[in-house]
Structure formats: C-alpha cells, structure tokens
C-alpha cells in the first residue's frame, strides 16, 4: 500500500468536510432550495476577495475566467499591456490575440517580478492602453508580482482597467481587491479554495462594468452582463455546478473559522519553511525575488533532471508535486503549500525530496532540510 500526497499547485487536496458536503443529494439549480446556497456563496466570495463588488461564479476552469476578463471589456483593435514573466503571463497574450486585442508585452525574465515603474512607463507613453493584465502569482516560476503597487499606478488612469489572475494566489496572499484598485480579479476553485477543478470566480469593479458597455468582442457562454443579472436573482446564467457550489460554501465556512489573518500567516509560514529547507539541503531557488506563498520553485542540482526528481517523488513515495514548464522543464521542480495544507504537508514534502535525492546519488544529509523547516514551523 502506498499513501498518496497531493502537493501540486493545483489541483490541491480537498478537505473531508468539503467532500462530505458535496456528497449530499442533488438539488435542482432553478429550485427554491438552491437560492440560499448561491446567496451564501456569493457573499462568502465577497468576503474572501475583500470586495463590495459582485463576484461571478462560472462553470469553468480558471482559464475560462481569464477569457471572460478579456472579451467582456475589450474590443478588437484595442490595446492592452501584458506582464509576461512565465507560462501564465504568456496565456494573457494568447487570449488577447484570440480576440483581436493588440497585446504589448512587458517581458520579465523568468524567476523575477515585474518592476511597477515599467508598467507606469508604458502607460505614460501610450494613453490608448485600455487594460493591464498580470498574474498575482506566476505559478510556473513561483514569483509574486507587486499587485498593490501596480494597482496604485493603474488607478490614476481613468480609461484603463487593472486585471489580475489570482488563480493560484487567492487565499495564499492578502489581495485587497477594492483597496488596491483591482478592477477584474480571476480565481479558480482547485487552488487555495480547496475544491475540485470546475469553478472560476471573477470580481468586477464599477470602472470595469463601465468599460463592458462599449466592448464589441463576441461572447456567448462567458457573458458577464448576463451572469451578473442572473446572480442578482441568486442564479447562474446557465446550468449551475450545484455540487461544487455546495462544496464552495463549506470551504468558505472553514476559511472564515480560521480567519483571513491566520490563513495568510499559515501560508507565509509554510512557504518560508519550504524555502529554508531547500536551502539547507543545498538546493537553490528558481525564484530570484518576491517568492510566492503558493508554490516554491526549486532548482535541480547540476547534473540531475528536475523532471526525474518530480517523477521519483510520485512513483517512489506517492508525492505528487510539479515539474518545470517550457524553458524551465528539467531544470526545476515545484512544491505547493496551498489551500488544505499544514505543517506536516511541508515536512512530508521536504523529507520526500531528501530521500529522492539520496536515492539518485546526490550528497544530501538526511534530516537537514526537515530540521530547517521545523525551526520555522515550530514558532
């Protein structure tokens, strides 16, 4: 028998309480007994997002929310500014191009965070830019971008909205939607929110809704205006993912019981412990600045294949982490500490890495990383 441990940056483990809630008998999405379920979910998401604005609930992966964040606010021929510092920044550009939006990129070296002054410089040079797209956490590199500072810059531009992919950052980081001027923020169910894949969440400011009135991009399924109208009646525009929304309520209840301050502290502590453990083992971090609380990207030792480390974690010890993507493939492996994760998930991950490296012939002192992690986690 081999017990399995899910330590990837999505999907993440689902708490037993959430699984139990989702196992209740099915109810109809247009019946009266679903109305309080969706009402509770939308209010809970406003609490999590720290916003007074509507947070739409879509039956989609997070990428569906990203698509809607482009085609509901921009028109073909419009200009957008995209921060591209990894695979998911690259995705913003691809979505823009699919809808005829001209995407100007700020290219950031993988492992580094964008400099907010570069965003400001682009906006000063070109007043026709209608949206700034960025990741909060660039999951492929483990970098957290300075959302607060960028938001303060974009706020000053009346005809430009600030759009944030927070799919892997939500819950792990304190993202203050309204206070920081985030006009559109996308989340997903399978990360910090501790659910299976299948839901996308999108918060929308009054500034963004005003821009939506002039958008000429084609849309049908991801029509945010119709979703907003449905949400006002505690419905979704199309068939509601009832089971997932019931699970969402339970997950939000658990997060509320913990409290946002403690949730953020827990993620910060787990991330710090993981980073210090990897350093104690003798491994470098791929993230050169502004590391995320969601996932730690670790450089494989010279001469060792990062994909093989990732594979051995899974096959030998039942630990599913993540490998590198694109230009980082084979060079790194990634360990998540996100959502339904705690002290001993970190210990398990660190011990697994030590054992895999030892088995591959790397001169690791067993227990060195675990001890370094414990020094952080025991506080």
C-alpha positions as CSV (number, residue, x, y, z in Angstrom):
1,X,0.0,0.0,0.0
2,X,1.3,3.5,-0.9
3,X,-0.5,6.5,0.6
4,X,-0.7,9.4,-1.8
5,X,0.1,13.0,-1.1
6,X,-1.1,15.8,-3.3
7,X,1.4,18.7,-3.1
8,X,1.0,20.2,-6.6
9,X,-0.1,23.8,-7.2
10,X,-3.4,22.7,-8.5
11,X,-5.5,20.6,-8.1
12,X,-4.8,20.7,-4.3
13,X,-6.3,18.4,-1.6
14,X,-10.0,18.7,-0.8
15,X,-10.9,18.6,3.0
16,X,-13.1,15.8,4.1
17,X,-15.7,18.3,5.3
18,X,-16.0,19.6,1.7
19,X,-16.2,16.2,0.2
20,X,-18.9,15.2,2.6
21,X,-20.9,18.4,1.8
22,X,-20.6,17.6,-1.9
23,X,-21.9,14.1,-1.3
24,X,-25.4,15.3,-0.2
25,X,-28.3,14.5,-2.5
26,X,-28.5,16.6,-5.7
27,X,-30.8,19.6,-5.8
28,X,-32.1,21.4,-8.8
29,X,-30.3,24.6,-9.8
30,X,-33.5,26.5,-10.5
31,X,-35.4,25.3,-7.5
32,X,-36.1,27.5,-4.4
33,X,-33.8,25.4,-2.2
34,X,-30.7,26.4,-4.3
35,X,-31.3,30.2,-3.8
36,X,-29.8,30.4,-0.3
37,X,-26.9,28.2,-1.4
38,X,-25.8,30.6,-4.1
39,X,-26.6,33.6,-2.0
40,X,-24.3,32.3,0.7
41,X,-21.6,31.5,-1.9
42,X,-21.6,35.0,-3.5
43,X,-21.4,36.7,-0.1
44,X,-18.6,34.4,1.0
45,X,-16.6,35.2,-2.1
46,X,-17.0,38.9,-1.5
47,X,-15.5,38.3,2.0
48,X,-12.6,36.3,0.5
49,X,-12.0,38.8,-2.2
50,X,-12.3,41.7,0.2
51,X,-14.7,43.5,-2.1
52,X,-18.1,45.1,-2.1
53,X,-18.4,44.2,-5.9
54,X,-20.1,41.3,-7.4
55,X,-18.0,38.1,-7.8
56,X,-19.3,36.0,-10.6
57,X,-19.3,32.2,-10.3
58,X,-18.6,30.4,-13.6
59,X,-18.7,26.8,-14.5
60,X,-15.2,26.7,-16.0
61,X,-11.5,26.3,-15.2
62,X,-9.7,29.5,-14.2
63,X,-8.8,30.0,-17.9
64,X,-12.5,30.5,-18.6
65,X,-12.4,33.4,-16.2
66,X,-9.3,34.8,-18.0
67,X,-11.1,34.6,-21.3
68,X,-14.1,36.4,-19.9
69,X,-11.8,39.0,-18.4
70,X,-10.6,39.9,-22.0
71,X,-13.7,39.6,-24.2
72,X,-16.2,41.3,-21.8
73,X,-14.2,44.5,-21.5
74,X,-12.1,45.0,-24.7
75,X,-12.9,45.2,-28.4
76,X,-10.9,44.0,-31.4
77,X,-8.2,46.6,-32.1
78,X,-8.0,47.7,-28.5
79,X,-4.6,47.9,-26.9
80,X,-3.6,46.0,-23.7
81,X,-0.5,45.8,-21.6
82,X,0.5,42.3,-20.5
83,X,3.1,41.4,-18.0
84,X,4.7,38.2,-19.3
85,X,7.0,36.6,-16.8
86,X,6.1,32.9,-17.3
87,X,3.7,30.4,-18.9
88,X,0.6,32.1,-17.4
89,X,1.6,35.6,-18.3
90,X,2.0,34.2,-21.8
91,X,-1.5,33.0,-21.6
92,X,-2.9,36.5,-21.3
93,X,-1.2,37.4,-24.5
94,X,-2.6,34.4,-26.3
95,X,-6.2,35.2,-25.2
96,X,-5.8,38.8,-26.2
97,X,-4.7,37.8,-29.7
98,X,-7.6,35.3,-30.0
99,X,-10.0,38.3,-29.6
100,X,-8.1,40.7,-31.8
101,X,-6.7,42.7,-28.9
102,X,-3.2,44.2,-29.5
103,X,-1.1,43.0,-26.6
104,X,2.0,44.9,-25.8
105,X,4.2,42.8,-23.5
106,X,6.5,43.7,-20.7
107,X,8.8,40.7,-20.8
108,X,10.2,39.7,-17.4
109,X,13.0,37.2,-17.0
110,X,11.7,34.0,-15.5
111,X,12.2,34.0,-11.8
112,X,11.9,37.7,-11.4
113,X,9.0,40.1,-10.6
114,X,7.9,42.9,-12.8
115,X,9.1,46.4,-11.8
116,X,6.0,48.5,-11.3
117,X,7.7,51.5,-12.8
118,X,7.9,49.6,-16.1
119,X,4.1,49.4,-16.1
120,X,3.9,53.1,-15.3
121,X,6.3,53.9,-18.1
122,X,4.2,52.1,-20.6
123,X,1.0,53.8,-19.5
124,X,2.7,57.2,-19.7
125,X,3.9,56.6,-23.2
126,X,0.6,55.3,-24.6
127,X,-2.7,56.7,-23.3
128,X,-4.6,54.3,-25.6
129,X,-3.9,51.2,-23.4
130,X,-7.2,50.0,-22.0
131,X,-6.2,47.2,-19.7
132,X,-3.2,46.0,-17.8
133,X,-3.0,42.2,-17.4
134,X,-0.8,40.5,-14.8
135,X,-0.5,37.4,-12.6
136,X,-0.5,37.8,-8.8
137,X,1.4,34.5,-8.6
138,X,3.2,33.3,-11.7
139,X,2.8,29.6,-10.9
140,X,5.4,28.5,-13.4
141,X,8.2,30.4,-11.7
142,X,6.9,30.8,-8.1
143,X,7.1,34.6,-8.3
144,X,4.6,37.0,-6.7
145,X,4.1,40.3,-8.5
146,X,3.6,43.5,-6.6
147,X,-0.1,43.8,-7.1
148,X,-0.6,46.7,-4.6
149,X,2.0,48.9,-6.3
150,X,0.7,48.2,-9.8
151,X,-2.8,48.8,-8.7
152,X,-1.9,52.2,-7.3
153,X,-0.4,53.1,-10.7
154,X,-3.4,51.9,-12.8
155,X,-5.9,53.7,-10.5
156,X,-4.6,57.0,-11.9
157,X,-5.7,56.1,-15.4
158,X,-9.4,56.7,-15.8
159,X,-9.7,54.7,-19.1
160,X,-7.5,51.7,-18.1
161,X,-8.6,48.7,-16.0
162,X,-6.4,46.6,-13.9
163,X,-6.9,42.8,-14.4
164,X,-5.3,40.3,-12.1
165,X,-5.0,36.5,-12.5
166,X,-5.2,35.4,-8.8
167,X,-6.0,31.8,-9.6
168,X,-3.1,30.4,-7.6
169,X,-2.6,33.4,-5.3
170,X,-6.1,33.7,-3.8
171,X,-6.1,32.5,-0.2
172,X,-2.3,32.3,0.0
173,X,-1.8,36.1,-0.3
174,X,-3.6,39.1,1.1
175,X,-5.2,40.5,-2.0
176,X,-7.2,43.6,-1.2
177,X,-9.4,43.9,-4.3
178,X,-11.1,47.2,-3.6
179,X,-8.4,48.9,-1.6
180,X,-5.7,48.2,-4.2
181,X,-7.9,49.2,-7.2
182,X,-8.1,45.7,-8.8
183,X,-10.9,46.1,-11.4
184,X,-11.1,42.5,-12.5
185,X,-9.7,39.6,-10.5
186,X,-9.9,35.9,-11.6
187,X,-9.8,33.0,-9.2
188,X,-10.2,29.2,-9.5
189,X,-11.7,26.5,-7.3
190,X,-8.9,24.0,-7.4
191,X,-6.1,26.0,-5.7
192,X,-6.4,27.8,-2.4
193,X,-10.2,27.5,-2.2
194,X,-9.8,23.7,-1.6
195,X,-12.2,22.4,-4.2
196,X,-12.0,20.1,-7.2
197,X,-11.5,21.9,-10.6
198,X,-14.5,23.3,-12.3
199,X,-15.3,26.8,-10.9
200,X,-13.9,30.2,-11.9
201,X,-14.6,33.4,-9.9
202,X,-14.4,36.9,-11.3
203,X,-14.8,40.1,-9.3
204,X,-15.6,43.2,-11.3
205,X,-15.5,46.9,-10.3
206,X,-17.8,49.7,-11.4
207,X,-14.9,51.1,-13.6
208,X,-14.7,47.7,-15.4
209,X,-18.5,47.4,-15.8
210,X,-18.5,50.9,-17.5
211,X,-15.9,49.6,-20.0
212,X,-18.0,46.5,-20.6
213,X,-20.8,48.7,-22.0
214,X,-18.6,49.5,-25.0
215,X,-17.0,46.1,-25.6
216,X,-17.6,44.7,-29.1
217,X,-15.9,41.3,-28.7
218,X,-18.0,38.2,-29.4
219,X,-19.2,36.3,-26.4
220,X,-21.9,33.8,-25.6
221,X,-21.0,31.5,-22.7
222,X,-18.8,33.9,-20.9
223,X,-21.2,36.8,-21.0
224,X,-20.6,38.7,-17.7
225,X,-23.5,41.0,-18.1
226,X,-26.0,38.1,-18.2
227,X,-24.1,36.4,-15.4
228,X,-24.5,39.5,-13.3
229,X,-28.2,39.7,-14.0
230,X,-28.6,36.0,-13.0
231,X,-26.5,36.5,-9.9
232,X,-28.8,39.2,-8.7
233,X,-31.6,36.5,-8.6
234,X,-29.2,34.0,-6.9
235,X,-28.9,32.0,-10.1
236,X,-26.2,31.4,-12.8
237,X,-26.9,32.2,-16.4
238,X,-26.5,28.5,-17.5
239,X,-26.7,25.3,-15.5
240,X,-25.2,25.8,-12.1
241,X,-22.4,23.4,-10.9
242,X,-24.6,22.7,-7.9
243,X,-22.3,20.2,-6.1
244,X,-19.2,22.4,-6.5
245,X,-21.1,25.5,-5.1
246,X,-22.3,23.5,-2.1
247,X,-18.7,22.5,-1.5
248,X,-17.6,26.1,-2.0
249,X,-19.9,27.2,0.9
250,X,-18.3,24.6,3.1
251,X,-14.8,25.6,2.1
252,X,-15.6,29.3,2.7
253,X,-17.0,28.4,6.1
254,X,-13.8,26.7,7.1
255,X,-11.7,29.6,5.9
256,X,-13.9,32.0,7.9
257,X,-13.5,29.9,11.0
258,X,-9.7,30.2,10.6
259,X,-9.9,33.9,9.8
260,X,-8.2,35.7,6.9
261,X,-5.2,36.9,9.0
262,X,-4.5,33.4,10.2
263,X,-4.9,31.9,6.7
264,X,-2.4,34.3,5.3
265,X,0.0,33.7,8.2
266,X,-0.2,30.0,7.7
267,X,0.7,30.2,4.0
268,X,3.5,32.6,4.7
269,X,5.0,30.3,7.3
270,X,4.7,27.2,5.2
271,X,6.4,29.0,2.2
272,X,9.2,30.2,4.4
273,X,9.8,26.8,5.9
274,X,9.9,25.2,2.5
275,X,12.4,27.7,1.1
276,X,14.7,27.4,4.1
277,X,14.5,23.6,3.9
278,X,15.6,23.6,0.3
279,X,18.5,25.9,1.0
280,X,19.5,23.6,3.9
281,X,19.6,20.6,1.6
282,X,21.9,22.6,-0.7
283,X,19.4,23.5,-3.4
284,X,18.9,26.9,-4.9
285,X,15.5,28.6,-5.6
286,X,14.4,29.4,-9.1
287,X,12.5,32.5,-7.8
288,X,15.2,35.2,-7.5
289,X,12.9,37.8,-5.9
290,X,9.4,38.2,-4.4
291,X,8.7,34.5,-3.8
292,X,5.1,33.4,-3.7
293,X,3.4,31.8,-0.7
294,X,1.6,29.4,-3.0
295,X,4.5,27.4,-4.5
296,X,8.2,27.0,-4.2
297,X,10.2,26.5,-7.4
298,X,13.5,24.6,-6.7
299,X,16.5,24.4,-9.0
300,X,17.6,20.8,-9.5
301,X,21.2,20.1,-8.7
302,X,23.6,20.4,-11.6
303,X,23.6,17.1,-13.5
304,X,20.2,16.0,-12.1
305,X,17.0,16.1,-14.1
306,X,14.3,18.1,-12.4
307,X,11.6,16.0,-14.2
308,X,13.1,12.8,-12.8
309,X,13.1,14.2,-9.3
310,X,9.4,15.1,-9.7
311,X,8.7,11.6,-11.2
312,X,10.6,9.8,-8.4
313,X,8.7,11.7,-5.7
314,X,5.4,10.4,-7.2
315,X,6.5,6.9,-8.1
316,X,8.6,6.0,-5.1
317,X,6.8,7.9,-2.3
318,X,3.4,8.8,-3.6
319,X,4.1,12.6,-3.5
320,X,2.6,14.5,-6.5
321,X,4.5,17.8,-6.8
322,X,5.1,19.5,-10.1
323,X,7.9,19.8,-12.7
324,X,9.1,22.7,-14.7
325,X,7.4,24.1,-17.7
326,X,8.7,25.2,-21.1
327,X,12.2,26.7,-20.7
328,X,12.3,25.5,-17.0
329,X,11.5,21.9,-17.9
330,X,14.1,19.6,-16.5
331,X,15.8,22.4,-14.6
332,X,13.4,22.7,-11.7
333,X,10.7,21.0,-9.6
334,X,7.9,22.8,-7.7
335,X,6.3,22.1,-4.3
336,X,3.0,23.7,-3.4
337,X,1.9,24.7,0.1
338,X,-1.5,25.9,-0.8
339,X,-5.1,25.6,0.5
340,X,-5.7,22.5,2.7
341,X,-2.1,22.3,3.7
342,X,-0.3,22.5,7.0
343,X,2.9,21.8,9.0
344,X,3.2,18.1,8.2
345,X,2.5,18.5,4.5
346,X,5.6,20.6,4.4
347,X,7.6,18.1,6.4
348,X,6.4,15.3,4.1
349,X,7.5,17.2,1.0
350,X,10.9,18.1,2.4
351,X,11.6,14.5,3.6
352,X,10.5,13.2,0.3
353,X,12.9,15.4,-1.6
354,X,15.8,14.4,0.7
355,X,15.0,10.7,0.2
356,X,14.7,11.0,-3.6
357,X,17.9,12.9,-3.9
358,X,19.7,10.4,-1.7
359,X,18.4,7.6,-3.9
360,X,19.7,9.5,-7.0
361,X,23.2,9.8,-5.5
362,X,23.1,13.4,-4.5
363,X,25.1,14.0,-1.3
364,X,22.3,15.2,0.9
365,X,22.5,14.9,4.7
366,X,19.2,13.3,5.6
367,X,17.2,15.4,8.0
368,X,19.0,18.6,7.2
369,X,16.0,20.1,5.3
370,X,13.5,18.7,7.7
371,X,15.3,20.3,10.7
372,X,15.4,23.7,8.9
373,X,11.7,23.5,8.2
374,X,10.9,22.5,11.7
375,X,12.7,25.6,13.1
376,X,10.3,27.8,11.1
377,X,7.1,25.7,11.7
378,X,7.6,25.3,15.4
379,X,7.3,29.0,16.1
